[in-house]
């Protein structure tokens, strides 16, 4: 099953240990060999690298890990294909522009009969064939339909996101990381933990770190500016380090901004 990684931090940072372990899940420690992608925000835009090849043995991924850009907000995905060919257009995270911001979306799970979520109006038509991109298109279309003033209120955006998550988790498995470059919206559902088993929670795990200097043990594996204080929340499909990762309950919703937890439902 696909794997997700996301983080929100109070200062630009490089999550090297987490990204290294995450990349290994792309074909080395887990059978997610059908593509990978990483989005690292720089303001309202993001550097996005994607490849329809295994992350574990990718020279492109290796370069990214060795020269990772410092960012306060990131989303990553490794793919185990359930719908669609192994092509770049089917490789997450997906992105779209609205209101001068790049929106980034990554999904872990399967949504039944995703074609019925449409029709999608321009410019939200999916490029690929996956259920994940259809759900992203539906989310963006619903946001775009809001009046400008309401759409620019992050609480309203969260309401639209939360409503969609409730709808779609009844049609399959829907673990999601979504961002507009400032806020990180999270929905945890459930997942297949072993081949053939029924899906169960947790679909996502959460780790919170906080420290005042880059030399603090609580910042092990992170690269931040010397002397900088840091608060960071990491979300992942499975724990990526030997730390106190907490499982999120089925149906949990979270919103993060700048390393702060704003909403927990």
N, C-alpha and C positions, 0 to 999 in steps of 0.2 A: 504494500500500500504506500502511496505517496507520503512524503514527510515535509513538515513545515518548520520554519524557524523565523522568528521575528523579534525585534527589540525596540525599546524606546528608552533613550538615555538623556540625561541632563546636559551632556556635553558631547561633542564629537568623539567617537571611540572606535576601536577596531576589535571585533569579537573573535580573535584569531583561534582560540582553542575551540570555541563552540562551532565556528565555521569549519575548522579542520575535521572535527568529529562528524559534523553534518555532511560534509562532502564524502566521507567514507561510507555513509549510508546509501550513496548513489552507486551501488554495485559492489562494494567490498564487504560491509557488514550487514547489508540488507539488499534485496533484489530490485532496487529502484534504478534500473539501468536505461530508462527511456528518455532521459533529458534532465536538465537542471537550469535554474535561473536564480540570480541574485540582484536585488534592487537596493541601492544605497542612496538615500536622499541627500541632496545638497540644496537646501531651501525648498522652493516649490517644485523643483525638478529633481530628477534622480538619474544616477548612473545605473544602467541595467545591462547585465551580461546574461545571455541565454545560449543554450546549446542543446541540440537534440541528440546528445551522446552521454554516456555514463560520466557522472561527476568524479568518481573515484580514480579514473585513469585519464582525466582530461588535462591536457597541457594548459588550456585556457583557464580552467578552474585553479590549477596549481599556481599560475601567474597571479590570479586574483587574490589567492590566499597569501602569497608572498608580498604583494604590493597593494593590499587592501586599503581603500580610501577610508579615512576617518569620517564617520557619519553619526548623527544622533538618532537615526531612525532607519531600520532596514527590514526587508522581507526576503526570504529565500525559500526555494522549493526544489525537491528532487522528485522525479516522476516515475511512477510505475503505471504504465498505460493500461487503462480499462476501456477507454473510448478514443478513437482517432489514431492515426498513424504516428510514427516517430518522426515528426516534422517540427520545424521551428514554430510554425503557427499554432501548434498544439502544446507548446512548451510554456510553462508558467515561471514567474508571475506575469500576468497580463497587465496592460496599462492603457489608460485613456486620459485625454485632457478635457477638463471642464473648469470654467471660471479661472483660467490662467494657472491651474494647478495640475500636476500629473498625479493621477490616481492609480494606485497599484493594488493588485488583488491576487491572492493565492488560496487555493481550495484543496483540501484533502477529503476524499470520499467519493461517493457515486450518487448522482441524482437521477431517478427514474424518469423516462419520457421527457427529457430536457427540451426537446424540440417544441413541445407544447407551451413552453414559457414565452415564446414569441407570439406574433411577429415583432421584430425589432426595427425601429425606425432609424433612418440615417442620423448620426454616423455610428450607431451602436451595433450594427450587424457584426456578428463574430467572423473572424478570419478563418478559424479552424473548425474542428468537428467535435470539440469536447463539451461535455455537460458543464464543466467548470466555467468555460468562457461564456456559455449561455447564461449562467447565473450572474456573472459579472455584467454582461450586457443588460440584463434586467435591472440590476441595481443601479447602473449608471442612467438608464432610461428613466427610472423612477425619480432619481435625484434631479435630472435635467427638467422634469416636468414641474418641479416645485417653483413657485415665485422666487425671484432672486433673493429677496430679503430673508425668506424662510430658509432657502437652501444654504445661505451663508452662516446660519446658526448651527453650530456643531451639535447641539442637543437635538435639533430637528433631523439632522443627518443621521444621528445615532438611532432615532426612532424609526427612520426608514430602513436602516440596516437591520435593526432588531426585528422588525416586522417581517422582513424577507427571510431572516434566519428561522423564525418560528414556522413560516410557511414551508420552507424547503427541507427542514429536518424531518418533516412528515413524509417526504418523498425519497428518503435514502439516508446518506451520511453527509454531514455538512459542517466540517471544521474549516474556519475561514480566518485569514488575516487580510485586513483592508486598510489603506491609508490614503490621505490626501496631502501628505507631506508635513502635516503638523500633528494630527491625531492618528493613533493606531487603534483601530476597531477590531475586536476579537470575538469570535464565537467558537465555543468548544462543544463538541457533540460526543461521538463515540467512534470506535475503529475496530478493525479486525486485528487481533493480537497474534493469532496463530492461524495458519491456513485451514480453512474449513470451519472455523469457529464462528459463532454468532458475534456480531459486533457489540462491544461493551465500552463504557466509559472507563478511564478518561480518554478523550480524543486529543487533549492538549495538556501540557504541564507548564508550570509557572515558577520562575526563580527571580527573586528580588535581591539585588546587591546594593550596598551603600558603603562608601568610604571617603576619606578626606584627602588621601594621597595616593599617587599611582603605585607606591611601594607597599601599600597595605595588602595583607594576605587575602582580604575579601575581594581584591581586584585581580587576583591571579588569572592569567589568560586574557586580560584586557590590556589595550594599549591606549592610554590617555595622556594628555599633556601633563608634564611633570608638575606636581604640586596642586593639580586641579582636583576639586571634589567631584564626586560622581554618584549619581543615582541611576540605576538601570534595571529595567524589567525585561526579562527574556521569556519568550514563549516557544515551545517546541513540541513536536509530536511525541518524542520520547526524551527523557533526561539525557543531556549531553555532557555531563560532568558528575563527579562524585560529590554532589552537594545536595542541599535540602530542597530539591524541586518538589513543588506541591501539585497534586493532580487537580484539574478543574472539573467540577461536576458537570454532568450531562446537561446541556442547555445554558451553561454559564456564558454571560456576556461581560466584556470588559472594554473600557476606553482608557488609553494612556496618552499623555502629552508631556514631552520634555522630562521623562523619567519619573513622572507622577501618575499614580492611579487615580482617575477621575470618577469612574463608575465601575461598580462591581455588582452584578445581578446574577 
